[in-house]
Amino acid sequence: MPQYEVKAPSGRKLVVEARDSSQAKRLACKKWGLKPSDYWCGVTSLKARRVDR
């Protein structure tokens, strides 16, 4: 499964294994205790990019 680096506007970073970037963002929200549907700190505010490690 590919790995994605998810970045929050606050500067937090997290590397997760996910099917796609959308799932990676949702997993990051769950890990950080954020509500995915929140406009300011949920999925829409996160950026995910695939990393090869």
Secondary structure, DSSP 8 states (H G I E B T S, - for coil): --EEEEE-TTS-EEEEE-SSHHHHHHHHHHHHT--TT-TTTSGGG-EEEEE--
